[in-house]
Structures are given as C-alpha cells and as structure tokens.
Amino acid sequence: MLAFALGVPLGSSAEHVQVDGVRLNATLGELRSFGGTPAAGSTRVAYSEANRDALSYLAGLMNEAGLATRIDAAGNLIGVRPGTEDRLAPLMTGSHIDTVPNGGHYDGMVGVMAAIEVARTLHDASIETRHPLEFIVWSNEEGGKTGSRAMGGLVKEFEYALPSLGTRTLGDGMRFLGGDPARISEVARKPGDAAGYLELHIEQGAILDQRGLDIGIVEGIVGIRRWNIAIDGVSNHAGTTPMDQRQDALYAAARLVTLIRETVTSMPGSQVATVGRIEAFPGAPNVVPGRATMSLEIRDLSMEKIGRIFDQIQDASARLAAETATTIRFEQFYESLAAPTDERWQRMVATSAEDLGLSALSMPSGAGHDAQSLAAICPIGMIFVPSLKGVSHAPEEYTSPEQITKGANVLLATLLRADAEF
C-alpha cells in the first residue's frame, strides 16, 4: 500500500489521486430515494424511517470501502479506517443527511457522500494514512445538532424528552436509530481525542455563486444569540384614544425593529440581526395594542461583538420606551458560541484548491454546522461549494455535479495534507 509519511510532500500516486465524480454524484442521487424524489424536495427528518433506511444504505457503502461501521449511543453512523501509527488520534470528516420538512437534496448530504467517496477512493488506490480516519454521519443536525453536540459533551438529559422535527422525541429517536441515550456520555470526547475535523458543505448563501467561484475557505462559524422581547403599553379603545395619548406597544415594537436594523448597519463588519417573529395583543382591529412580543437574533464571528451590538440596542430601546410610554424587556433564551476555524485547515484548503486549479475565497459561515460542536475538542475546518442563487432548505436547492466533484477533491487533498501535518 502507498503510505503517506509525516513531513513528506504527497507522493506521485497520492498527489494525483482524485475522486470518481460520476460515482459520487450517482450515490448522492441514490440518497434521494430515501424520503425524496428527483422532482421534489426531501423530507428525511431525523429519526424517521427514511433516516434509518438511508443510514443502512450508507453503512453498506462504508463497508464496501473497507470501513468498520457502528451506530454510537447518539445515533451517529461512524465508519473507521485504521492508520499506520496507533499513537495518533483520528482525523474526522462527515456531515448530516437529515433534512427539514420538504428540504433540499444537498444540505449536509454533499458532505456525507463526498466523505464516503474519499473513503472509497483511498480504498481503491490502496493509500494508507498515518492517522486513523473516521467518516461520520451526524444525527439530528437540523433539530439542534444533537449527534455532534453529544460528541462535544454538550447534550443534557432534559433534551431526551424534547420533540424532534418528526414524530419521535430525541431520546426515542436515538433508540430508533440504534443508539441509547442512557449511554450518551460514552459518545463525548475530550480535547486531544481527535486530531481534527473537516467538513464539506454547500454554502447555503449566494456569494460563491454570484462571483463564479469554486471553493469557500471558511474562516469560522458565526455565534448566535437569541432573545424574546416583551413590550408593554396600555390597551385602549381605538376610536376614543387620541394619538398623542396612546401607549401603543405595537408602535414601539415597529420602531424597535427599525432601531435594530439601523444599529447593526451603522457599524462595519458582516454581523446580522433579525426580527423573525412579532405579535400584538389583544390583536383586535379596534383596540390599541397593550402588549407586543418579538424575537431578536444576532449573529457574528465574534461573541464580544454580538455583546456590544446588543448593548447598543438595549440602551437605545430604553430611550424608545421613555418616548413611547412603554416598557421593553429582553430575555435571552439561546446561545451558540462562535467557532473560528483552525488556521492550518484554512491554509491547507487554500493550497489544495490552488493545486487543483480552483478559485477560492475566504469567508465566514452564516449558518450553524456540526463542525461548530467539535470546536472545543479539536481543530475544525470547513470547505464550501456554491449554492445556486443561495437557495437552501427548499426543493430548489442545487449544486452542480461538477461543483460537488471539485469540493470532494479539495476534501481528499486536504485530508491527506492534514495527515502529514497534524
């Protein structure tokens, strides 16, 4: 077999090995038969029969590539390829195959099928690696990254009773896939238990597509904080309450939406803020709203910057509350920490793309990914390929076979470089 030695450039055979793009895209197409059709979207939500059956199909492909497969306690499918040096921790790659209801055929699936194609390519070419390699299909990414969070030691027992996007709770879903929530602590890994994790994913945005670029070199995965906002005024008769005497909670909420946008766009950077939900009470056309509720989400690569943005919004909202004779209260209910990618992964992805003659751009990820869950235990990296018109989580989601093949070749070349360097 062809060994890949530490500190030595890729040997001639390994240097020029590339994935079988036809085979890769054929298996990606086959995955559509589990909960989806070529003419419509995929509904392969986590813990469904389609999810379970697709995992069985993927396990078969992994076994054909010489991988030893298992379902861990969290319901993750893991295929292991041994390395030549037992002392080394594994390099990991993979993604997810669960979808949102009526989602697309590429989100997560591209990374999974590309990872399996890498395993098949290494097997066919008899290429050995120093590190063991783990090819992972994470469970329930769309419903909260449960599988990858379990490996990061982040899943709490109360979550087992929470509903999934399907008909089962998380705990029942894990058992349905062959896992066991009572043993989920066994899934967790400590820093050093993995040498690194690299994930290929569609961009889910339009930047690469609009610029005609092949590869995104992900600089980091944004952090997210979310708040519920309650605005209290006074309900009153819409016909008899003069405009200058109203304590209109919805009016204050409308101004707060504008205030949030102006605050976020007034500073440099790629930060975003979203008000995705708003309600007025009592909700009658002839009553001045006495209460309004809304959500606020802020995303950025820097948690410190998210904090500064929120502080500015909160300070400005206090002045708004005084002007509108209302009260405005914020209650944070969610946080996902930002996860910068490792500079070595970034450099190796860039080198692999350049060697393959592909155009590339360094960019943040505005969406959350399984890689984020592993940032505390190992260096993480991500590769993006274009999404047509930036569409995702919809049947119209599309990345061309050529773009997928290019991304898979970058994944293969980068993993081999990491095997030499990590």
N, C-alpha and C positions, 0 to 999 in steps of 0.2 A: 504494500500500500504506500501511497505517497504521503510522507509526513510533512507537517508544516511547523518548522522549527522557530523557536524564540529568537527574535532579532535578525532573522534572515529574510530577505525580500521573497515575495511569492515565487516559488519555483515555476519553471516554464509551463508545466501541465496545470498547476493550480492557478497560475496567473491568468490563463486564458479560458478557464472553465466558465461556462455560462449556463444559466437555467434553460430548460426546454420551455419556451414561451407558449408553444401550441399546447403542450401537456398541461401547463399551469392554468391557462385560460379554459381548457376543457374541464378540469376539475372544479374550477370556480363556477362554470356553468352548471355542472352537475349538482353543486350545492343548492342551486335554486329549486331543485325538485323537493327539497325539504322545507315546506311551508311557503313556497312561492312559485311563480310561473314566469317564463321569459317575457310575457306581455304585460305583466303587472308587478306589483311590489311583493316584498317578502313579509310574512307575519310568522316569524320564528322566534317568538318571545322566549325569554329564559324559562327553563323548567317545563316547557311544553313537550308533547310527544315529538313534534318536528325537531326540537332542540336535541332531545335524547337520540333520535334516529340519525340525525346528522353527525353527532359525536361518534356513533358506531361506525358510520361511513369513514370518518376521518381517522379513527383508530386503525381501521383496515389499511388506509394509505400509509400511515405511520409504520405499521408492522411490515408492510412491503418494502419500506425504506430501511429496514433493519433496526427500527427503534423499539425499545421496550416501553410499553404503554401502561398507564394506570389512571384511574379516576381518584383524585385525592378527596379528603373529607369535605372540602368546599364545593365539590362538583367540577373542579378543573380537570381537563384532559391533559396529561403530560406524557410526552414521548422523549425518551432519554437515549442519547448516543454517547457511548463511552469515549473518553480521551486517552491519550497515551501517558499522561502524568497524573497519577492518582491524587497527588497533593493539591492539585489545582481545583478551585471552586468552579462551578459550571457557568458558562455563558448561556443566557436565555434569550429567546425570541418568541414572538407569537402575537396574538390579538384575540378578538372575540367573534363569535358567529351569531349571537343573539341579536335580534332586531327590535325596533319599536314596532307597534302595530302598523301594518301597511307601509313598512320602511323600504329601503333600497336593497340592492344586491352587492354593495361594495364596502360599506362602512364596517370595518372590522374584518370582514371576510377576505379582503385583499391581503391583509397582513397574515392571516392564518394560512391561506393557500400558498402564499409566497414562502412562508416559513417551511411548510411541508415540502414544497418544491425544492427549496435549498437542501433539505434533508435527503430528498431523492437524488439530487444532483451529486452531492457528496458521496452517497452510497454507490451510485452508478460509476463515478470516477475513481472509486476506492481511495478517496482522500481522507487521511487521518488528521485529527486536530489534537493539540496538546490538552486543551480544556474539554471536559465533558460538555455536551450541548443539550439543552432542554428546549423542546418545542412545545409551547403551551397554548391551549385554547381556554381562555378565561371564562368563567361563568358569570352570568347576570351583569354584564358591563352596563347595559342600558338602564338597568334598575338600581344602579348605585355602586358598580364596580365591586360587587361582593367577592368574587373569586380572587382578584388581585389584592383587594384590601385584606383578605384573610391571610395571604402570604406576607403582607406587610404588618400583620398583627393588629389590624385596625377594626375588625368586626366585633361588635359587642353582642352579648347573649340576647338582649331585648330585641335585636333585629330579626331573630329567627321567626318571631310571630308577625312580622310586617308583611303586607301583601306584596307580591311581585306584579309585573305587568300582565301576567297571566292569571290563572285560577288558583295557584298554589301560594302558600306563604313561602318565605325564603327557606325556613327550616325544612318544610315538606318538599320543597323544590330540590334542595341539596340531596335529600334522601332519594328522590325520584331519579336523579341522575347517577346515583350510586355512591353518593357521599354520606357523611354522617356528622351533623352539626355538633354532636356530643364530643367529637374528636377534632374539632376545628383548630384547637390550639396546636395540633401536630403540623398544620399547614404553615404556620408562621415561621419565618426565618429571621435570623439575626444579621446585623451588619457583618459582611465578610462571608456569609454563606453562599453568596452568588458573586461572580466576578463582574457581571454587568448584564444589562438588559437592553435590547434594541428592538424597536417596534416599527414596522412599516404600516402606514395608514394613508387613506385618502385625505386630502387637505380639509374637506368639508367647507371650503371657502373658495373664492374665485381668483385669488391673487396669481397663482401659478397659471391658471387657465387664461386669464386676461393678458398676462405677459408672455405667454407662449413658452414657459419654462418647463423643464423635465422634472426637477427634483427640488424639494424643500428641505433645507437643513434646519431642523427645529432647535431653536435656542432655549426653549423652555416651555412648560405648560402653565398657563395662567392660573393664578389663585382666584378663588371665588368667595365672596361673602354675600349673604342674602339677609334682608330684613323684612319684617312685617311693619307697616306704618299705620297707626291709627290717628285719625284727625277728628276731633270732637268740637262741634259747634252747638247750635240750638235749632231744633226742628220748629218750624212755624208755618203759618198759612201763607201760601204763595201769592195770594191776591191782596192780603191786607198788611203784609210786612214790607215797608219801604226798603228800597235797595240799600240805602245808607244805614239801615238798622239791622241788617241781616248778619248772622253769624253762620255763614254758609260753608259747611265742611267740604262740599264738593268743589266750590270755587277755590278754596285754599288748596285742595288736592291738585286741581288743574294748574294752579300757579306753581305748586311744588314740582310737578312734572317738568315744567319749563325751567325752573331753577336748577334741577338736577342736570338737565341737558346742558345748560349754559355753564355750569360749574365744571363739568367733565370736558367740554370742548374748549375751555378757556386756557387749558394747560397743555404743554407739548407731551407727546407720547402716544401709545396705542391703546390706552385704557378705554374701557367702555362701561357704560351704566345703562340699565334697562329697567323700566317700569312695565312689567308684563301683565299685571292684574290690578284692576281698580273697581270698587263697588261703592254705591251710595245707598244710604239708609235714611228714611224707610223705603225709598225707591218709588214714590208716587209722583206723578206729574204735577200735582197741585200742593206739594209740600217742599219747603226749603230743606235740603238735606241737613240733618243734625249730626250725621256721622259718615265718614268715608274711610275706607281701608284700601291699602295698596301695597304692592311689593316693590322692593328695590334690590337690584343685583348689581354689584360692581366687580369687574374682572381686570386684572393686570398681572404682569410677571413679578411685580414687587408687592408683597403683603404690606410693607411700610407705606407704599404709595396708596394702596387701597384705603389704609387707615387715614391718611392725610385727606384724600378726597371725601371720605365720609365725614370727617371732622368739619370740613368746609360746608358740606351740605347741611349738617346738623346745626352749625352756627347760623347759616342763612335761614334755615327753617324756623329758628327761634324768633328771628325778626319778622318773618312772614306770619307766624302765629300771632304776634302782637298786632300786626297791621290788620289782620282779618278777625280778630277777637275769637280765635280758636286755640285749641291745644294740639300739639303734634308730638307724638311719641314713637320712638323707634325700638323695635325688639329684634335682635339678631337671632336667626334660627338655623343658619347653615354656614359652614366654612370648609373650603377645600384649599389646602395650602399650595402655593405656587411651587413648581418643581423645575428649577433650572436643569437643563441637560448638561452632561459632562463635556468639558471642552475637548477631551480626547475623542469622544464619539463624534462630535461636530467636525473635528479635523479629519477623521478617517472617512466619514461620509463624504465630505468635500473632495478628498483625494480620490475616493472610489468613483465618484461622479465624473471628475475631471479625466481620470484614466479611461473611462468608458466613453468619453467624448460627449458628455451630457451637460446641459446647462443647469445651474443650481442657484438657489437664493436662500440666505439665512433669514429665518422668520420665526415669530412666536406661534404657538398653538393657542387659538382662542377657545378651543373645546377641551374638555377633560378626556383623559385616556387612561388605560390600565397602567401605563408606564408611571403615571403620577403616584400610584400606590406603592411603587417599589423604590422610590427615590430615597427613602430612609435606610434601605438595606444594601443598595448597590448603585454604581454609576448607571444612569439611564441615558438612552439616546433615542431619537425618533427620525424617521425618514418620511417625508410627504411626497405623494404623487398627485397630479392635478385632479380636480373635480370639475366636470363640465358645468359652467355657469355658476359654480359654487353651490349647487343643489345637493342637499343631503337629507336623510331621514324622510325620503319620499321616493315613490316609484321611479321618478325621473333621474335619480342619482346615477351618474355614469362616469367611468374612467375607461379609456380605450384599452384594448389588449396590448397594444404597443407600449402605452404608458405603464401598465402593470408589469410588463416584462422588464422594462428599464428599471423600475423600482426594485424588482426582485433581484436583478443583477447587482444593483448597488447594495442591497441587503447581504447577498452572498459575499461580495468582495469585502464589505466592511466587517462582517463576522470573521473572515479569515485574517484580516489585518488585526482585529482585536485579539484573536487567538495568539498572535505573535507578540502583541504589545502588553496585554493585561497580565 
